[in-house]
Amino acid sequence: QISGVDAVEGPLSVDDVVDMGDDTVKLARLFPSADLSDDELARRRAIATSDPIFRWALTPPDGRSTTIRVTLEKAKAATDEGRGEFLRELRAVALRHDASEQKITLSGLPVIRAAYTEMIVRDQGVTTPLAVLVIIALLYATFRSAKEIAAALLTLGIAVLWARGVMGLLGFPEQILTSILPIVVMIISISDTVHILAHVKRGLAKGETLREALVAAMAEN
């Protein structure tokens, strides 16, 4: 029922290889239904926990847990948006089946990648504003001028928006390295800006005109 799911294989959908007794075999559900007799359930449970086909793949030997494998369509698994949508829908399904006597654990590469992307976005919501606050404090301690602080922040904002905008237009996904890009761009942008501003202020202090000081600062940096 989750969009983008290609196949599901769990206790009620996994197939067993059954010997037909005439040198032929066929595939049949290991547990064809959930309302089997106790003896039949015990027999099939013994197969699930001991047969190499199912042991550890469907359940560990002690039968304390079971695995439900979900295979996604290639298009769904190939993008951050598809994996994120799948994880949100999967969490909703798991929540409906949550109970005190059982624990549902979500795992697998699509789930881990989608959850990691969520963590990156959440962390960026904290680290980026903190970085901006630190930069504002350092700019204030350096220049004590609202105009110069505003100019520095403007160049910083343009640099970050330009870098992230180009990434979005070219379809680069959020990954480990790209997640730190805003912070790196801010550091590079603010360091160049501070050098230029400091050079201009030194030139003005020497009696140069604003244009002369600005030209010298840009040439030097």
Z-matrix of the N, CA and C atoms (Angstrom, degrees):
N
C 1 1.460
C 2 1.523 1 112.32
N 3 1.321 2 118.54 1 -7.64
C 4 1.461 3 121.86 2 177.73
C 5 1.526 4 108.26 3 -89.49
N 6 1.309 5 116.53 4 131.00
C 7 1.457 6 120.10 5 -178.20
C 8 1.527 7 110.64 6 -62.40
N 9 1.323 8 116.25 7 140.29
C 10 1.450 9 121.34 8 177.99
C 11 1.514 10 115.26 9 87.17
N 12 1.340 11 117.72 10 -0.24
C 13 1.467 12 120.75 11 178.90
C 14 1.527 13 109.08 12 -84.67
N 15 1.320 14 116.32 13 126.66
C 16 1.466 15 121.62 14 -178.34
C 17 1.527 16 111.66 15 -90.02
N 18 1.326 17 117.08 16 -40.58
C 19 1.465 18 120.09 17 -177.66
C 20 1.523 19 109.83 18 -156.27
N 21 1.326 20 115.64 19 152.62
C 22 1.467 21 122.70 20 176.59
C 23 1.515 22 108.19 21 -130.55
N 24 1.325 23 116.20 22 132.91
C 25 1.460 24 120.28 23 179.03
C 26 1.523 25 108.59 24 -132.60
N 27 1.331 26 114.96 25 112.35
C 28 1.454 27 121.37 26 -179.95
C 29 1.516 28 110.25 27 -141.85
N 30 1.334 29 118.29 28 -165.89
C 31 1.469 30 120.95 29 -176.52
C 32 1.528 31 113.78 30 -55.09
N 33 1.331 32 117.42 31 -38.55
C 34 1.460 33 119.84 32 -176.30
C 35 1.522 34 113.47 33 -92.74
N 36 1.336 35 116.89 34 1.46
C 37 1.464 36 118.62 35 -178.76
C 38 1.524 37 113.40 36 -128.65
N 39 1.332 38 118.27 37 -4.04
C 40 1.459 39 120.48 38 -179.00
C 41 1.532 40 109.36 39 -79.63
N 42 1.327 41 115.55 40 142.46
C 43 1.471 42 120.93 41 -178.57
C 44 1.518 43 111.57 42 -98.72
N 45 1.332 44 115.25 43 145.18
C 46 1.455 45 123.12 44 175.49
C 47 1.525 46 108.42 45 -110.72
N 48 1.334 47 116.35 46 151.97
C 49 1.463 48 121.71 47 175.49
C 50 1.527 49 107.28 48 -89.84
N 51 1.329 50 116.81 49 114.22
C 52 1.465 51 121.97 50 -174.32
C 53 1.519 52 109.90 51 -107.05
N 54 1.341 53 115.26 52 129.25
C 55 1.467 54 121.16 53 177.20
C 56 1.528 55 108.62 54 -78.61
N 57 1.339 56 116.46 55 121.15
C 58 1.465 57 120.85 56 -178.32
C 59 1.526 58 112.27 57 -85.21
N 60 1.345 59 118.21 58 -6.47
C 61 1.454 60 120.75 59 176.10
C 62 1.511 61 115.12 60 86.74
N 63 1.295 62 119.66 61 -4.34
C 64 1.468 63 122.64 62 -179.98
C 65 1.526 64 110.09 63 -123.25
N 66 1.344 65 114.46 64 40.20
C 67 1.469 66 122.34 65 -178.34
C 68 1.519 67 113.00 66 63.69
N 69 1.313 68 115.84 67 23.16
C 70 1.468 69 120.43 68 176.33
C 71 1.526 70 108.74 69 -129.06
N 72 1.293 71 114.56 70 156.43
C 73 1.460 72 120.37 71 176.54
C 74 1.528 73 108.64 72 -129.49
N 75 1.315 74 115.50 73 162.09
C 76 1.457 75 120.17 74 175.11
C 77 1.523 76 108.83 75 -144.42
N 78 1.309 77 115.47 76 162.70
C 79 1.456 78 121.30 77 176.25
C 80 1.518 79 109.11 78 -94.57
N 81 1.327 80 115.17 79 131.93
C 82 1.461 81 120.55 80 177.87
C 83 1.515 82 108.53 81 -144.24
N 84 1.291 83 116.88 82 151.77
C 85 1.464 84 120.98 83 -179.54
C 86 1.526 85 110.47 84 -59.99
N 87 1.323 86 114.95 85 134.55
C 88 1.462 87 119.03 86 177.83
C 89 1.524 88 109.91 87 -65.08
N 90 1.328 89 116.35 88 -44.71
C 91 1.459 90 121.80 89 173.94
C 92 1.529 91 107.23 90 -119.52
N 93 1.321 92 118.40 91 92.02
C 94 1.461 93 120.34 92 -175.86
C 95 1.527 94 113.93 93 -63.97
N 96 1.335 95 117.02 94 -22.82
C 97 1.466 96 120.47 95 176.87
C 98 1.513 97 108.47 96 -156.70
N 99 1.321 98 116.20 97 168.95
C 100 1.466 99 120.65 98 -177.91
C 101 1.522 100 112.42 99 -91.92
N 102 1.339 101 117.98 100 -4.52
C 103 1.471 102 120.34 101 -175.34
C 104 1.525 103 111.79 102 -111.23
N 105 1.336 104 116.71 103 36.83
C 106 1.461 105 120.73 104 175.68
C 107 1.522 106 109.96 105 -70.66
N 108 1.325 107 115.58 106 163.18
C 109 1.460 108 119.45 107 177.21
C 110 1.524 109 109.73 108 -67.75
N 111 1.315 110 115.41 109 161.64
C 112 1.468 111 119.60 110 -179.01
C 113 1.526 112 111.42 111 -59.77
N 114 1.342 113 116.51 112 -41.76
C 115 1.463 114 119.68 113 -179.56
C 116 1.529 115 110.90 114 -64.89
N 117 1.334 116 116.54 115 -41.41
C 118 1.458 117 120.05 116 -178.87
C 119 1.528 118 110.87 117 -69.70
N 120 1.312 119 116.18 118 -37.48
C 121 1.470 120 119.89 119 176.00
C 122 1.524 121 110.69 120 -62.73
N 123 1.343 122 116.52 121 -42.89
C 124 1.462 123 120.86 122 -179.91
C 125 1.531 124 110.62 123 -64.12
N 126 1.338 125 116.47 124 -39.77
C 127 1.468 126 119.81 125 -179.89
C 128 1.529 127 110.88 126 -64.93
N 129 1.310 128 115.59 127 -45.51
C 130 1.454 129 119.27 128 -178.52
C 131 1.538 130 111.19 129 -72.48
N 132 1.310 131 116.73 130 -31.33
C 133 1.459 132 120.18 131 175.78
C 134 1.527 133 110.09 132 -64.36
N 135 1.330 134 117.02 133 -37.87
C 136 1.460 135 120.77 134 177.98
C 137 1.525 136 110.67 135 -63.89
N 138 1.327 137 116.54 136 -36.99
C 139 1.466 138 120.16 137 176.55
C 140 1.528 139 110.08 138 -64.82
N 141 1.320 140 116.22 139 -45.21
C 142 1.470 141 120.90 140 -177.41
C 143 1.517 142 112.30 141 -62.14
N 144 1.339 143 117.27 142 -34.12
C 145 1.463 144 120.39 143 -175.45
C 146 1.527 145 113.53 144 -92.52
N 147 1.343 146 117.43 145 -10.49
C 148 1.466 147 119.06 146 -175.97
C 149 1.528 148 113.37 147 -121.89
N 150 1.303 149 118.64 148 -30.73
C 151 1.466 150 121.53 149 -178.18
C 152 1.533 151 109.36 150 -67.59
N 153 1.346 152 118.31 151 130.57
C 154 1.472 153 120.89 152 -179.40
C 155 1.528 154 113.56 153 -57.68
N 156 1.339 155 117.15 154 -24.38
C 157 1.461 156 119.61 155 178.85
C 158 1.524 157 111.08 156 -64.30
N 159 1.342 158 116.07 157 -34.94
C 160 1.464 159 120.26 158 -172.00
C 161 1.527 160 113.80 159 -110.99
N 162 1.364 161 116.57 160 -26.44
C 163 1.454 162 119.41 161 -175.78
C 164 1.527 163 110.64 162 -60.98
N 165 1.309 164 116.28 163 124.66
C 166 1.463 165 126.68 164 -177.03
C 167 1.528 166 113.26 165 75.15
N 168 1.331 167 118.08 166 -26.04
C 169 1.472 168 119.23 167 176.28
C 170 1.523 169 110.99 168 -80.72
N 171 1.336 170 115.60 169 -43.29
C 172 1.460 171 120.59 170 177.73
C 173 1.522 172 111.39 171 -100.02
N 174 1.318 173 116.27 172 -37.24
C 175 1.462 174 120.87 173 -178.07
C 176 1.526 175 109.57 174 -159.56
N 177 1.333 176 118.93 175 150.88
C 178 1.471 177 119.73 176 172.67
C 179 1.524 178 110.21 177 -71.89
N 180 1.325 179 117.20 178 165.37
C 181 1.473 180 119.91 179 -176.37
C 182 1.523 181 114.57 180 -56.95
N 183 1.337 182 118.12 181 -28.76
C 184 1.466 183 118.53 182 -179.50
C 185 1.532 184 112.40 183 -84.68
N 186 1.319 185 118.00 184 -3.76
C 187 1.457 186 121.12 185 175.65
C 188 1.515 187 115.30 186 67.33
N 189 1.340 188 117.75 187 19.26
C 190 1.465 189 119.51 188 -174.90
C 191 1.538 190 112.54 189 -77.93
N 192 1.326 191 115.79 190 -13.24
C 193 1.459 192 118.89 191 -179.54
C 194 1.520 193 109.49 192 -149.51
N 195 1.315 194 116.02 193 170.03
C 196 1.459 195 120.33 194 177.18
C 197 1.522 196 108.67 195 -140.88
N 198 1.315 197 115.51 196 156.67
C 199 1.455 198 121.88 197 -178.75
C 200 1.524 199 109.92 198 -112.09
N 201 1.321 200 115.88 199 133.45
C 202 1.462 201 121.53 200 171.47
C 203 1.519 202 107.01 201 -113.65
N 204 1.324 203 116.63 202 110.39
C 205 1.463 204 121.38 203 -176.96
C 206 1.521 205 109.80 204 -92.07
N 207 1.313 206 115.36 205 128.19
C 208 1.465 207 121.78 206 179.52
C 209 1.525 208 107.99 207 -115.14
N 210 1.317 209 116.23 208 124.63
C 211 1.462 210 121.69 209 177.39
C 212 1.521 211 108.84 210 -104.12
N 213 1.331 212 115.70 211 126.45
C 214 1.461 213 120.27 212 -178.69
C 215 1.525 214 110.98 213 -91.87
N 216 1.331 215 115.10 214 152.91
C 217 1.451 216 119.57 215 170.14
C 218 1.524 217 108.88 216 -63.99
N 219 1.337 218 115.64 217 147.53
C 220 1.467 219 120.12 218 -173.82
C 221 1.531 220 111.66 219 -57.85
N 222 1.323 221 116.27 220 -41.40
C 223 1.470 222 119.59 221 -178.65
C 224 1.527 223 111.28 222 -64.58
N 225 1.324 224 117.18 223 -34.29
C 226 1.466 225 121.32 224 -179.29
C 227 1.516 226 111.06 225 -71.89
N 228 1.336 227 116.30 226 -38.87
C 229 1.464 228 120.73 227 -175.59
C 230 1.521 229 112.74 228 -81.97
N 231 1.328 230 117.48 229 -10.01
C 232 1.468 231 120.15 230 -171.01
C 233 1.520 232 113.69 231 -88.16
N 234 1.342 233 118.47 232 -12.27
C 235 1.464 234 120.30 233 -175.30
C 236 1.516 235 110.91 234 -124.70
N 237 1.333 236 115.70 235 153.93
C 238 1.459 237 120.52 236 176.07
C 239 1.524 238 110.87 237 -62.80
N 240 1.338 239 116.89 238 -39.17
C 241 1.456 240 120.19 239 179.88
C 242 1.525 241 110.95 240 -63.38
N 243 1.337 242 116.96 241 -43.78
C 244 1.464 243 120.60 242 -179.88
C 245 1.515 244 112.29 243 -65.00
N 246 1.333 245 116.51 244 -44.19
C 247 1.468 246 119.71 245 179.08
C 248 1.524 247 111.14 246 -66.23
N 249 1.341 248 116.68 247 -38.69
C 250 1.459 249 119.52 248 178.89
C 251 1.512 250 112.27 249 -64.67
N 252 1.332 251 116.55 250 -42.39
C 253 1.466 252 120.83 251 178.15
C 254 1.521 253 110.66 252 -63.47
N 255 1.348 254 116.32 253 -42.30
C 256 1.463 255 120.28 254 178.04
C 257 1.523 256 111.40 255 -61.03
N 258 1.334 257 117.39 256 -44.15
C 259 1.459 258 120.72 257 -178.72
C 260 1.526 259 111.11 258 -63.35
N 261 1.333 260 117.59 259 -41.35
C 262 1.464 261 120.08 260 178.77
C 263 1.524 262 111.40 261 -63.13
N 264 1.323 263 117.11 262 -43.47
C 265 1.468 264 120.09 263 179.47
C 266 1.527 265 110.66 264 -68.63
N 267 1.336 266 116.40 265 -37.48
C 268 1.463 267 120.43 266 179.46
C 269 1.526 268 110.81 267 -65.27
N 270 1.324 269 117.19 268 -39.63
C 271 1.464 270 120.18 269 177.47
C 272 1.523 271 111.01 270 -62.35
N 273 1.329 272 116.61 271 -38.16
C 274 1.464 273 120.12 272 178.90
C 275 1.527 274 110.93 273 -64.60
N 276 1.341 275 116.74 274 -40.42
C 277 1.465 276 120.36 275 177.13
C 278 1.524 277 110.53 276 -64.69
N 279 1.332 278 117.02 277 -45.53
C 280 1.466 279 121.07 278 -179.82
C 281 1.526 280 111.00 279 -61.62
N 282 1.334 281 116.66 280 -37.61
C 283 1.458 282 120.32 281 -179.88
C 284 1.527 283 111.25 282 -65.04
N 285 1.330 284 116.45 283 -37.03
C 286 1.476 285 119.43 284 179.50
C 287 1.520 286 111.51 285 -66.34
N 288 1.324 287 116.97 286 -27.51
C 289 1.468 288 121.04 287 -178.26
C 290 1.516 289 112.41 288 -101.38
N 291 1.311 290 117.32 289 7.44
C 292 1.460 291 120.46 290 -179.34
C 293 1.525 292 109.78 291 -70.38
N 294 1.303 293 116.28 292 137.01
C 295 1.468 294 121.31 293 179.85
C 296 1.519 295 108.71 294 -154.11
N 297 1.318 296 115.40 295 158.86
C 298 1.464 297 120.22 296 -176.20
C 299 1.529 298 111.98 297 -65.79
N 300 1.348 299 117.23 298 -27.66
C 301 1.464 300 118.99 299 -176.55
C 302 1.527 301 113.24 300 -88.83
N 303 1.321 302 117.91 301 -0.84
C 304 1.454 303 119.15 302 178.71
C 305 1.529 304 110.36 303 -143.75
N 306 1.296 305 115.05 304 154.80
C 307 1.455 306 121.41 305 179.05
C 308 1.524 307 108.81 306 -124.94
N 309 1.325 308 116.68 307 129.88
C 310 1.456 309 121.82 308 179.72
C 311 1.525 310 108.64 309 -106.46
N 312 1.318 311 116.33 310 124.48
C 313 1.459 312 121.95 311 179.27
C 314 1.523 313 108.85 312 -114.83
N 315 1.328 314 116.26 313 126.45
C 316 1.465 315 121.47 314 178.81
C 317 1.526 316 108.49 315 -96.42
N 318 1.330 317 116.44 316 131.11
C 319 1.455 318 120.59 317 -178.68
C 320 1.520 319 109.26 318 -149.88
N 321 1.316 320 116.49 319 -173.14
C 322 1.457 321 121.05 320 -177.96
C 323 1.519 322 110.72 321 103.59
N 324 1.329 323 116.34 322 156.30
C 325 1.461 324 121.48 323 -173.40
C 326 1.533 325 113.43 324 -59.76
N 327 1.349 326 120.45 325 -47.14
C 328 1.472 327 118.55 326 178.83
C 329 1.529 328 112.84 327 -59.09
N 330 1.335 329 115.97 328 -40.03
C 331 1.465 330 120.41 329 -180.00
C 332 1.524 331 110.68 330 -65.97
N 333 1.338 332 116.81 331 -45.66
C 334 1.461 333 120.88 332 -177.89
C 335 1.526 334 110.78 333 -64.95
N 336 1.326 335 117.22 334 -42.44
C 337 1.469 336 120.33 335 -179.91
C 338 1.526 337 110.88 336 -65.52
N 339 1.330 338 117.03 337 -42.20
C 340 1.465 339 120.06 338 179.22
C 341 1.525 340 110.83 339 -65.82
N 342 1.327 341 116.98 340 -41.72
C 343 1.467 342 120.47 341 179.57
C 344 1.529 343 110.47 342 -65.84
N 345 1.339 344 116.39 343 -37.02
C 346 1.462 345 119.81 344 179.19
C 347 1.532 346 110.70 345 -65.88
N 348 1.329 347 116.33 346 -40.76
C 349 1.467 348 119.89 347 177.23
C 350 1.524 349 110.62 348 -61.48
N 351 1.324 350 117.17 349 -40.43
C 352 1.473 351 121.21 350 176.92
C 353 1.527 352 110.54 351 -60.57
N 354 1.327 353 116.58 352 -42.94
C 355 1.467 354 120.12 353 179.76
C 356 1.523 355 111.43 354 -64.35
N 357 1.348 356 116.23 355 -38.89
C 358 1.463 357 120.13 356 178.78
C 359 1.524 358 110.16 357 -61.08
N 360 1.335 359 115.84 358 -48.92
C 361 1.466 360 120.61 359 -178.95
C 362 1.524 361 110.39 360 -61.50
N 363 1.340 362 116.54 361 -41.58
C 364 1.468 363 120.49 362 179.98
C 365 1.524 364 111.18 363 -65.13
N 366 1.331 365 116.60 364 -42.17
C 367 1.465 366 120.61 365 179.17
C 368 1.523 367 111.54 366 -66.15
N 369 1.340 368 115.89 367 -38.50
C 370 1.458 369 119.02 368 178.89
C 371 1.527 370 111.37 369 -62.15
N 372 1.336 371 116.33 370 -33.15
C 373 1.457 372 119.64 371 177.74
C 374 1.520 373 112.72 372 -64.57
N 375 1.337 374 116.90 373 -18.22
C 376 1.474 375 121.18 374 178.33
C 377 1.529 376 110.88 375 -101.52
N 378 1.345 377 116.38 376 -49.16
C 379 1.465 378 119.68 377 -172.45
C 380 1.529 379 112.68 378 -70.43
N 381 1.329 380 117.70 379 -37.71
C 382 1.467 381 119.20 380 -177.87
C 383 1.525 382 112.17 381 -64.63
N 384 1.355 383 120.02 382 -50.47
C 385 1.468 384 118.54 383 175.60
C 386 1.525 385 113.41 384 -59.57
N 387 1.347 386 117.31 385 -37.17
C 388 1.466 387 120.01 386 177.74
C 389 1.523 388 110.78 387 -63.20
N 390 1.345 389 116.75 388 -41.46
C 391 1.463 390 120.64 389 179.22
C 392 1.529 391 110.38 390 -62.77
N 393 1.334 392 116.31 391 -41.53
C 394 1.468 393 120.05 392 179.16
C 395 1.522 394 110.68 393 -63.36
N 396 1.332 395 117.27 394 -41.85
C 397 1.463 396 120.68 395 178.97
C 398 1.527 397 111.30 396 -62.86
N 399 1.325 398 116.72 397 -42.64
C 400 1.467 399 120.32 398 177.65
C 401 1.524 400 110.57 399 -62.50
N 402 1.330 401 116.75 400 -42.46
C 403 1.462 402 120.85 401 179.56
C 404 1.527 403 110.66 402 -63.06
N 405 1.328 404 117.29 403 -42.97
C 406 1.470 405 120.50 404 179.05
C 407 1.528 406 110.22 405 -61.58
N 408 1.338 407 116.10 406 -41.89
C 409 1.467 408 119.73 407 179.52
C 410 1.527 409 110.96 408 -63.37
N 411 1.327 410 116.98 409 -43.03
C 412 1.470 411 120.33 410 179.51
C 413 1.530 412 111.27 411 -67.03
N 414 1.332 413 116.55 412 -39.73
C 415 1.471 414 119.62 413 178.17
C 416 1.527 415 110.89 414 -63.82
N 417 1.320 416 115.56 415 -41.10
C 418 1.469 417 119.01 416 179.47
C 419 1.530 418 110.53 417 -64.85
N 420 1.337 419 116.25 418 -42.04
C 421 1.461 420 119.51 419 179.75
C 422 1.533 421 111.11 420 -66.14
N 423 1.332 422 116.88 421 -27.73
C 424 1.468 423 120.56 422 -177.33
C 425 1.520 424 112.50 423 -84.95
N 426 1.349 425 117.48 424 -45.77
C 427 1.463 426 120.80 425 -170.08
C 428 1.534 427 114.59 426 -111.08
N 429 1.324 428 118.24 427 -26.20
C 430 1.475 429 121.98 428 -178.44
C 431 1.534 430 111.60 429 51.99
N 432 1.317 431 117.05 430 37.79
C 433 1.462 432 121.65 431 -178.62
C 434 1.521 433 109.18 432 -138.39
N 435 1.326 434 116.30 433 120.66
C 436 1.466 435 120.69 434 -179.85
C 437 1.522 436 111.02 435 -63.50
N 438 1.329 437 116.99 436 -36.50
C 439 1.464 438 120.75 437 -179.22
C 440 1.525 439 111.06 438 -64.86
N 441 1.323 440 116.94 439 -44.25
C 442 1.460 441 120.21 440 -179.14
C 443 1.527 442 111.58 441 -70.68
N 444 1.329 443 116.36 442 -35.44
C 445 1.466 444 119.84 443 176.01
C 446 1.524 445 110.23 444 -64.11
N 447 1.344 446 116.66 445 -43.29
C 448 1.465 447 120.80 446 179.40
C 449 1.524 448 110.95 447 -63.38
N 450 1.337 449 117.26 448 -40.93
C 451 1.460 450 120.68 449 179.07
C 452 1.527 451 111.27 450 -63.89
N 453 1.333 452 115.94 451 -41.76
C 454 1.467 453 119.99 452 179.18
C 455 1.525 454 111.18 453 -64.91
N 456 1.335 455 116.53 454 -42.32
C 457 1.468 456 120.23 455 179.94
C 458 1.525 457 111.05 456 -67.47
N 459 1.318 458 117.22 457 -32.89
C 460 1.462 459 120.71 458 178.47
C 461 1.533 460 110.55 459 -63.94
N 462 1.331 461 116.87 460 -46.87
C 463 1.467 462 119.24 461 178.59
C 464 1.529 463 111.03 462 -64.86
N 465 1.333 464 115.80 463 -36.29
C 466 1.466 465 119.91 464 178.05
C 467 1.526 466 110.55 465 -62.61
N 468 1.341 467 115.69 466 -46.99
C 469 1.459 468 119.90 467 -178.76
C 470 1.520 469 112.18 468 -63.13
N 471 1.327 470 117.07 469 -42.43
C 472 1.467 471 120.61 470 178.64
C 473 1.526 472 110.65 471 -62.38
N 474 1.327 473 117.01 472 -41.52
C 475 1.467 474 120.60 473 -178.94
C 476 1.526 475 111.45 474 -62.95
N 477 1.341 476 116.26 475 -45.15
C 478 1.468 477 119.94 476 -179.19
C 479 1.524 478 110.78 477 -66.52
N 480 1.347 479 117.13 478 -46.36
C 481 1.458 480 120.43 479 -179.31
C 482 1.523 481 111.51 480 -62.96
N 483 1.327 482 116.42 481 -38.84
C 484 1.463 483 120.39 482 178.99
C 485 1.531 484 110.13 483 -63.55
N 486 1.342 485 116.93 484 -47.91
C 487 1.468 486 120.61 485 -178.08
C 488 1.530 487 111.15 486 -63.26
N 489 1.331 488 116.34 487 -47.52
C 490 1.469 489 119.92 488 -178.47
C 491 1.525 490 111.13 489 -68.91
N 492 1.331 491 116.39 490 -36.19
C 493 1.459 492 119.49 491 179.39
C 494 1.511 493 112.30 492 -64.15
N 495 1.321 494 116.71 493 -43.44
C 496 1.465 495 120.64 494 178.31
C 497 1.526 496 110.09 495 -64.11
N 498 1.340 497 117.50 496 -40.61
C 499 1.466 498 120.54 497 177.27
C 500 1.520 499 110.84 498 -59.21
N 501 1.347 500 116.06 499 -44.01
C 502 1.456 501 120.03 500 179.74
C 503 1.514 502 112.20 501 -64.69
N 504 1.333 503 116.58 502 -42.93
C 505 1.465 504 120.23 503 -179.24
C 506 1.530 505 111.59 504 -64.40
N 507 1.327 506 116.24 505 -35.32
C 508 1.465 507 120.67 506 -178.73
C 509 1.530 508 112.75 507 -87.64
N 510 1.347 509 117.16 508 -3.50
C 511 1.458 510 120.50 509 174.80
C 512 1.508 511 115.83 510 79.03
N 513 1.343 512 117.94 511 24.20
C 514 1.460 513 119.44 512 177.27
C 515 1.528 514 110.06 513 -74.52
N 516 1.341 515 119.01 514 128.32
C 517 1.466 516 121.19 515 -178.65
C 518 1.525 517 112.25 516 -78.76
N 519 1.327 518 115.89 517 166.91
C 520 1.461 519 122.05 518 176.06
C 521 1.513 520 108.49 519 -77.43
N 522 1.342 521 116.78 520 117.84
C 523 1.459 522 121.57 521 -178.99
C 524 1.524 523 109.33 522 -133.48
N 525 1.350 524 115.49 523 -176.50
C 526 1.461 525 120.08 524 -175.81
C 527 1.525 526 110.83 525 -58.24
N 528 1.327 527 117.14 526 -49.21
C 529 1.457 528 120.57 527 -176.46
C 530 1.525 529 111.55 528 -75.24
N 531 1.323 530 117.97 529 -43.00
C 532 1.466 531 119.74 530 -177.70
C 533 1.524 532 111.68 531 -67.99
N 534 1.329 533 117.87 532 -22.59
C 535 1.463 534 120.00 533 -178.60
C 536 1.525 535 112.08 534 -67.08
N 537 1.338 536 117.26 535 -26.59
C 538 1.468 537 119.88 536 -179.63
C 539 1.520 538 111.77 537 -93.41
N 540 1.329 539 117.00 538 2.16
C 541 1.460 540 120.25 539 -177.31
C 542 1.534 541 113.21 540 -57.42
N 543 1.345 542 119.97 541 -46.31
C 544 1.469 543 118.47 542 -179.28
C 545 1.525 544 113.27 543 -56.20
N 546 1.330 545 117.01 544 -41.77
C 547 1.459 546 120.35 545 -179.76
C 548 1.527 547 110.38 546 -65.92
N 549 1.345 548 116.84 547 -43.53
C 550 1.466 549 120.58 548 -179.87
C 551 1.526 550 110.81 549 -63.43
N 552 1.331 551 116.42 550 -44.32
C 553 1.471 552 120.58 551 179.45
C 554 1.525 553 110.36 552 -61.85
N 555 1.348 554 116.83 553 -40.27
C 556 1.463 555 120.11 554 178.77
C 557 1.524 556 111.18 555 -62.99
N 558 1.326 557 116.68 556 -41.84
C 559 1.466 558 120.50 557 -179.47
C 560 1.528 559 110.59 558 -63.23
N 561 1.347 560 115.62 559 -48.45
C 562 1.471 561 119.37 560 -179.56
C 563 1.523 562 110.61 561 -63.82
N 564 1.333 563 116.29 562 -44.50
C 565 1.463 564 120.47 563 -177.58
C 566 1.525 565 111.38 564 -63.07
N 567 1.330 566 116.29 565 -46.01
C 568 1.458 567 119.20 566 -174.84
C 569 1.528 568 110.84 567 -71.55
N 570 1.348 569 117.53 568 -32.94
C 571 1.467 570 118.97 569 179.29
C 572 1.530 571 110.76 570 -66.59
N 573 1.336 572 116.92 571 -44.23
C 574 1.468 573 119.44 572 177.08
C 575 1.525 574 110.96 573 -62.85
N 576 1.335 575 115.81 574 -41.99
C 577 1.468 576 119.82 575 -178.87
C 578 1.524 577 111.43 576 -62.38
N 579 1.331 578 116.28 577 -43.47
C 580 1.469 579 120.46 578 179.74
C 581 1.525 580 110.37 579 -62.85
N 582 1.331 581 117.63 580 -42.51
C 583 1.472 582 120.61 581 178.22
C 584 1.529 583 110.70 582 -59.41
N 585 1.337 584 116.52 583 -46.35
C 586 1.467 585 120.11 584 -177.87
C 587 1.526 586 111.10 585 -65.38
N 588 1.335 587 116.49 586 -45.96
C 589 1.467 588 119.82 587 -179.81
C 590 1.533 589 111.17 588 -62.00
N 591 1.321 590 116.29 589 -44.39
C 592 1.468 591 119.54 590 -179.67
C 593 1.533 592 110.92 591 -63.08
N 594 1.326 593 116.41 592 -39.99
C 595 1.467 594 120.47 593 179.38
C 596 1.532 595 110.63 594 -64.80
N 597 1.332 596 116.58 595 -42.56
C 598 1.470 597 120.40 596 178.70
C 599 1.519 598 110.67 597 -62.21
N 600 1.336 599 116.79 598 -43.45
C 601 1.464 600 119.93 599 -179.06
C 602 1.524 601 110.92 600 -64.30
N 603 1.332 602 117.81 601 -38.12
C 604 1.469 603 120.25 602 177.36
C 605 1.531 604 110.73 603 -65.09
N 606 1.360 605 116.11 604 -40.30
C 607 1.460 606 119.71 605 178.96
C 608 1.521 607 112.08 606 -64.18
N 609 1.332 608 115.86 607 -42.04
C 610 1.469 609 119.33 608 178.42
C 611 1.524 610 110.80 609 -64.39
N 612 1.349 611 115.65 610 -37.37
C 613 1.463 612 119.33 611 179.31
C 614 1.526 613 111.84 612 -65.37
N 615 1.356 614 117.11 613 -25.88
C 616 1.463 615 121.67 614 178.35
C 617 1.529 616 112.28 615 -84.20
N 618 1.338 617 117.32 616 -2.97
C 619 1.448 618 120.29 617 179.54
C 620 1.512 619 115.15 618 97.67
N 621 1.337 620 118.02 619 6.05
C 622 1.449 621 119.94 620 176.91
C 623 1.526 622 110.51 621 -72.10
N 624 1.339 623 115.96 622 154.89
C 625 1.468 624 118.74 623 173.28
C 626 1.521 625 108.37 624 -72.56
N 627 1.344 626 115.83 625 165.02
C 628 1.459 627 119.95 626 -179.68
C 629 1.525 628 110.78 627 -59.54
N 630 1.336 629 117.43 628 -41.71
C 631 1.465 630 120.62 629 179.77
C 632 1.527 631 110.87 630 -64.62
N 633 1.327 632 116.86 631 -44.42
C 634 1.457 633 119.95 632 179.86
C 635 1.531 634 110.95 633 -62.12
N 636 1.340 635 115.58 634 -43.51
C 637 1.466 636 119.77 635 -179.52
C 638 1.519 637 111.15 636 -65.05
N 639 1.338 638 116.55 637 -40.14
C 640 1.459 639 121.40 638 -179.10
C 641 1.529 640 111.22 639 -68.04
N 642 1.334 641 117.66 640 -43.61
C 643 1.456 642 121.67 641 178.47
C 644 1.520 643 110.25 642 -61.45
N 645 1.318 644 116.48 643 -45.50
C 646 1.476 645 120.66 644 179.96
C 647 1.535 646 110.69 645 -62.81
N 648 1.340 647 116.15 646 -41.49
C 649 1.467 648 120.14 647 -179.04
C 650 1.520 649 110.86 648 -64.69
N 651 1.323 650 118.10 649 -44.57
C 652 1.452 651 121.49 650 -179.78
C 653 1.532 652 110.76 651 -66.13
N 654 1.350 653 116.47 652 -39.70
C 655 1.466 654 119.04 653 179.33
C 656 1.516 655 110.80 654 -66.22
N 657 1.326 656 117.33 655 -39.67
C 658 1.465 657 121.67 656 -178.26
C 659 1.525 658 110.96 657 -68.46
N 660 1.319 659 116.31 658 -40.14
C 661 1.475 660 119.76 659 -173.92
C 662 1.513 661 112.84 660 -87.87
